[in-house]
């Protein structure tokens, strides 16, 4: 009986160690990441628009 109890305690301890150490993002971190992604997307779009404008100007000349 004692070995079974010790085995169960050991299994419980091991299971809490592996499931209790998750690194979860806070809401603030998620918002900050979304803002950075949006800023990057805006910059990429602005670069693309600039390239298209340069191409049109070259075609007109």
LINRA-V943937 format. One line per field, one symbol per residue. ss: DSSP state (h for helix, s for strand, l for the rest). Layout:
ss: ???
This chain:
ss: lhhhhhhhhhhhhhhhhhhlllllllhhhhhhhhhhhhhhhhhhhhhhhhhhhhhhhhhhl
